Amino acid sequence: MRVTEGGVELEVPGEQTEGIEESVFYNPRQELNRDLTIATLRAFREREERAESYLDAMTASGVRGVRAAADGWDVTCCDLEEDAVDLARENLERNDLAAEARVEHRNVNALAHDEAFDVIDLDPYGSPMPFADAAFARCRDLVCVTATDTAPLCGAHFNSGIRSYSAVPQNTDYHAEMGVRTLLSALARSAARFDVGVEPIFSHATSHYVRTYLELDRKASAADAALEHLGYISHCEDCLYREAEHELIADPLETCPECGGERVLVAGPLWLGPYRDPEFVAAVREEIPDDFGTAKTGRELCDALEAELDRPTHYDQHKLCKNWGLPANAMDEFLADLRAAGHAASTAHYGGTTFKTDADVGEIREATEANLV
């Protein structure tokens, strides 16, 4: 079928009406991901003017590579599937971009062994970790990563998460953020093996995937500094208290200091540092044009990320109030009550009732109860 996205025209396979998708050539539900990719590339080009080459590592229909080429990048599209390679070439020709991009029919790890790129974009089906080492070894400036295996990342598929990410994820009420921080931890450790430090400048968990953009600093000292952001989270299943510790060796809580419960989960090593640069997020927002199909959603996401507190977990107001047997008021009022009690508080981009605060769970309850009197 023929689709138009971001100003380019593409021929893509349709979806099956029964069972799973016929192929992973084109996913219309990833349009926000691709729109934000182009906006991020534009903002990054302002940040690093010498960045020119872009590797679309799993190109499939070629949509991401075609859009990057249309935006002025020196693009290489790569895929192992012969049908994908043919389709990507056709889509480049359809948009008169064949001279601005090339298509490689080979394993992307082998390609990265032979060539270096300014930007490498990993958007595989499932975990990106089989491709991470090659990307960090051969990328100069920016590695962009999508992970669609959110169940292993957030701990819902526990053993798979351990195998894929060499970390212990736990399935908590902040499962989406658990996924973000599990992924960033694994990527930071992969980069460090090549004496490369990573700085997440834009990350988000949306729908069924996690997306992050990592600016690279190719120095051993930068790799060491990135690893200092790793640590562990202890989480009480009874009262939802949680505590983070920046250490590479876990020292978990044995009992919850809030309720005395012994059902304490420990997750890690996780990335506990910031997962976006607010100034860069603001720059990305300004690069989203009105004619992008997801412009409104993308700008709202950027607004939420820019204002979000740098805390390693988030809470869900409705779940807390249900646990306490208390009514939930409007989020604006709820956050205002926390601030009035002397705490920092913000919404979180994970959902309409999610928020971040420097208050612990006991202090959140005190502020909530105080304003019900």
C-alpha positions in Angstrom: 0.0 0.0 0.0 1.0 3.6 -0.5 1.5 5.9 2.5 2.8 9.5 3.0 4.8 10.3 6.1 6.9 13.4 7.0 6.7 14.7 3.4 7.9 11.5 1.7 5.9 8.9 -0.2 6.4 5.2 0.5 5.3 1.9 -0.8 4.9 -0.5 2.2 3.4 -3.9 2.7 0.0 -4.1 4.4 -0.7 -5.9 7.6 -2.3 -9.3 7.9 -5.8 -9.4 9.2 -5.2 -12.6 11.1 -2.4 -13.4 13.5 0.8 -11.3 13.6 1.9 -8.8 11.1 3.0 -10.1 7.7 6.4 -8.5 8.2 8.2 -5.8 10.2 8.6 -3.6 7.2 6.4 -0.7 8.3 4.6 0.0 11.6 2.2 2.9 11.4 2.1 3.0 15.2 5.8 4.1 15.2 5.1 7.3 13.3 5.7 9.3 16.5 9.0 7.6 17.0 10.1 8.5 13.4 8.8 12.1 13.6 10.7 12.6 16.8 13.8 11.0 15.2 13.8 13.6 12.5 13.3 16.5 15.0 16.1 15.1 17.2 18.4 14.8 14.2 17.7 18.4 13.3 18.3 19.6 16.9 21.5 17.5 17.1 22.9 18.9 13.9 22.7 22.3 15.5 24.5 20.9 18.5 27.2 19.0 16.5 27.6 20.7 13.1 30.1 18.2 11.7 27.6 15.3 12.0 26.7 14.2 8.5 26.5 10.5 8.1 23.5 8.5 9.3 23.2 4.7 9.4 19.6 3.3 9.4 20.7 -0.1 10.7 17.5 -2.1 10.3 16.0 -0.2 7.4 13.0 -2.5 6.5 10.9 -0.4 4.2 13.5 2.3 4.4 11.1 4.9 5.9 13.5 6.2 8.5 16.4 6.3 6.1 14.3 8.0 3.4 13.1 10.6 5.8 16.7 11.3 7.0 18.0 11.6 3.4 15.2 14.0 2.6 16.4 16.0 5.5 19.9 16.3 4.2 21.8 13.5 5.9 24.3 11.2 4.1 22.3 8.0 4.6 23.2 4.4 4.6 20.3 1.9 4.8 21.2 -1.6 5.9 19.1 -4.8 6.2 19.7 -8.6 6.0 16.4 -9.2 4.3 16.5 -9.1 0.5 12.9 -8.0 0.2 13.6 -5.1 2.6 16.7 -4.0 0.7 14.7 -4.0 -2.6 11.9 -2.0 -1.0 14.2 0.5 0.6 15.9 1.1 -2.8 12.5 1.6 -4.5 11.4 4.1 -1.9 14.5 6.1 -2.2 14.1 6.2 -6.0 10.4 7.1 -5.6 11.4 10.2 -3.6 14.4 11.1 -6.0 16.9 10.3 -3.2 18.8 7.4 -4.7 21.8 9.7 -5.1 21.7 10.9 -1.5 21.6 7.4 0.1 22.9 3.9 -0.5 21.4 0.5 0.6 23.6 -2.3 1.9 22.4 -5.9 1.9 24.3 -7.3 4.9 24.6 -7.8 8.6 24.8 -4.4 10.3 27.4 -5.6 12.7 29.6 -6.6 9.8 29.0 -3.2 8.1 29.9 -1.3 11.3 33.1 -3.3 11.5 34.1 -1.9 8.1 32.8 1.7 8.4 32.3 4.4 11.0 29.2 6.7 11.1 28.4 10.0 12.9 24.9 8.7 13.8 23.8 5.1 14.1 20.1 4.3 14.6 19.2 0.9 16.0 15.5 0.1 15.6 15.3 -3.8 15.6 12.4 -6.1 16.2 12.9 -6.8 19.9 16.1 -6.2 21.9 18.8 -3.9 20.4 21.6 -5.4 22.5 22.9 -7.8 19.8 23.8 -4.7 17.8 24.9 -2.4 20.6 28.6 -3.3 20.8 29.1 -2.7 17.1 27.3 0.6 17.3 29.3 2.0 20.2 32.6 0.7 18.7 32.0 2.6 15.4 29.8 5.5 16.0 31.3 9.0 16.4 28.6 11.1 17.9 25.0 9.8 18.5 23.5 6.4 19.0 19.7 6.2 18.7 18.0 3.1 20.1 14.5 1.6 20.1 13.6 -1.4 22.2 10.3 -3.0 21.7 10.7 -5.9 24.1 9.2 -4.0 27.0 8.1 -7.1 28.9 11.7 -8.3 29.5 12.8 -4.7 30.1 10.3 -4.0 32.9 10.5 -7.4 34.6 7.3 -8.9 33.4 9.4 -11.6 31.6 12.0 -11.8 34.3 14.5 -14.4 33.0 14.4 -12.9 29.5 15.2 -9.5 31.0 18.2 -10.9 32.9 19.5 -12.7 29.8 19.0 -9.8 27.4 20.2 -6.9 29.6 22.5 -8.4 32.2 20.4 -6.7 34.9 17.6 -7.7 37.3 14.5 -5.8 36.3 11.4 -5.9 38.6 7.8 -5.6 37.6 6.6 -2.6 39.7 4.0 0.0 39.3 6.6 2.2 37.5 7.3 -0.6 35.1 7.7 1.7 32.1 10.4 3.7 33.8 12.0 0.4 35.0 12.3 -0.4 31.3 13.9 2.9 30.4 16.5 2.6 33.2 17.2 -1.1 32.5 17.9 -0.3 28.8 20.1 2.7 29.6 22.1 0.7 32.1 22.8 -2.0 29.5 23.7 0.5 26.8 26.1 2.4 29.2 27.9 -0.8 30.1 28.1 -1.8 26.4 29.6 1.6 25.5 32.1 1.5 28.5 33.7 -1.7 27.1 35.0 0.5 24.2 36.0 3.4 26.6 32.9 5.4 25.4 30.8 7.5 27.8 27.1 8.0 27.1 24.8 10.9 27.9 21.1 10.3 27.3 19.9 13.6 25.8 16.4 12.5 24.9 14.5 9.3 26.1 10.9 8.3 26.5 8.7 5.3 27.0 5.7 5.4 24.7 3.1 2.7 24.0 5.0 -0.6 23.5 8.6 0.7 23.1 11.4 2.6 24.7 13.4 5.1 22.7 16.6 6.9 23.7 19.3 9.1 22.0 22.8 8.8 23.5 25.5 11.4 22.8 28.9 9.8 22.9 32.2 11.0 24.5 35.0 8.7 23.3 37.2 8.8 26.4 37.8 6.3 29.2 37.1 8.9 31.8 33.7 9.6 30.2 32.9 5.9 30.4 33.8 5.9 34.1 31.6 8.9 34.7 28.7 7.3 32.9 29.0 4.1 35.1 28.7 6.3 38.2 25.1 6.8 37.2 24.4 3.1 37.8 22.9 1.6 40.9 20.0 -0.3 42.5 16.4 0.4 43.6 14.9 -1.3 46.6 11.1 -1.4 46.4 8.5 -2.4 49.0 5.6 -4.3 47.5 3.4 -3.6 50.5 3.5 0.3 50.9 5.3 1.2 47.6 8.2 2.8 49.4 11.4 2.8 47.2 15.0 3.8 47.7 17.8 4.2 45.2 21.5 3.7 45.8 24.3 4.7 43.4 26.5 1.6 43.8 27.8 -1.2 41.5 27.5 -3.6 44.4 24.0 -4.0 45.7 23.3 -3.3 49.4 19.5 -4.0 49.4 17.0 -3.1 52.1 16.1 -6.2 54.2 12.9 -4.6 55.6 11.0 -1.5 54.5 11.8 1.6 56.7 8.3 2.9 56.1 6.0 -0.1 57.0 8.5 -2.7 58.3 7.4 -5.1 55.6 9.8 -7.8 54.3 8.5 -8.0 50.7 11.3 -5.8 49.3 12.2 -6.2 45.6 15.7 -5.2 44.4 16.3 -4.1 40.8 19.6 -3.3 39.1 22.0 -2.3 38.0 19.8 0.5 36.6 20.6 3.9 35.2 19.7 6.3 38.0 20.9 9.5 36.4 19.0 11.9 34.1 17.6 10.4 30.9 17.2 13.6 29.0 18.8 17.1 28.7 15.9 19.6 29.3 17.5 22.2 27.0 17.9 19.6 24.2 14.4 18.4 24.6 13.2 22.0 24.2 15.3 22.3 21.0 13.7 19.0 19.7 10.3 20.5 20.4 11.1 23.5 18.2 12.1 21.3 15.3 8.7 19.6 15.1 6.8 21.2 12.2 3.1 21.5 12.0 2.9 19.1 9.0 4.2 16.1 11.0 1.4 13.7 11.6 2.1 13.5 15.3 3.1 17.1 15.9 0.7 17.8 18.7 1.5 14.5 20.5 5.3 15.0 20.0 5.2 18.6 21.4 3.2 17.5 24.4 5.7 14.7 25.1 8.6 17.2 24.9 6.8 19.6 27.3 6.3 16.8 29.8 9.9 15.6 29.5 11.3 19.0 29.8 9.5 19.7 33.1 9.9 16.2 34.6 12.0 16.0 37.8 15.2 13.9 37.7 14.1 11.2 40.1 14.7 7.4 39.5 11.1 6.3 39.8 7.6 7.7 39.4 4.4 7.2 41.3 0.8 6.7 40.2 -1.5 8.9 42.2 -4.6 6.7 41.7 -2.7 3.5 42.9 -1.4 5.3 46.0 -4.8 6.7 46.9 -6.4 3.2 46.3 -3.9 1.6 48.6 -4.6 4.2 51.3 -8.4 4.2 50.9 -8.4 7.9 50.1 -10.1 9.9 47.3 -7.9 11.1 44.4 -8.2 14.8 43.6 -7.2 16.5 40.4 -3.5 16.1 39.5 -2.9 19.9 39.5 -4.3 20.2 43.0 -2.5 17.0 44.2 0.9 18.4 43.0 0.2 21.8 44.4 -0.4 20.1 47.8 2.9 18.4 47.6 4.7 21.7 46.8 2.9 23.5 49.6 4.2 20.9 52.0 7.8 21.8 50.8 8.4 19.1 48.2 9.4 19.3 44.6 6.8 17.6 42.3 6.0 17.3 38.6 4.0 15.3 36.3 5.7 12.3 34.5 5.3 11.4 30.8 4.3 7.9 31.6 0.6 8.5 32.1 -2.0 11.1 33.1 -1.9 10.2 36.8 1.9 9.6 37.1 4.1 12.0 38.9 7.6 12.5 40.3 8.6 14.0 43.7 11.4 14.2 46.2 9.0 13.2 48.9 9.0 9.6 50.1 5.7 7.6 50.2 5.0 8.5 53.8 5.4 12.2 53.1 3.2 11.9 50.0 0.5 10.4 52.2 0.8 13.1 54.9 0.4 15.8 52.3 -2.6 14.1 50.8 -4.3 13.5 54.1 -3.6 17.0 55.3 -5.6 18.5 52.5 -8.6 16.2 53.1 -9.3 17.7 56.5 
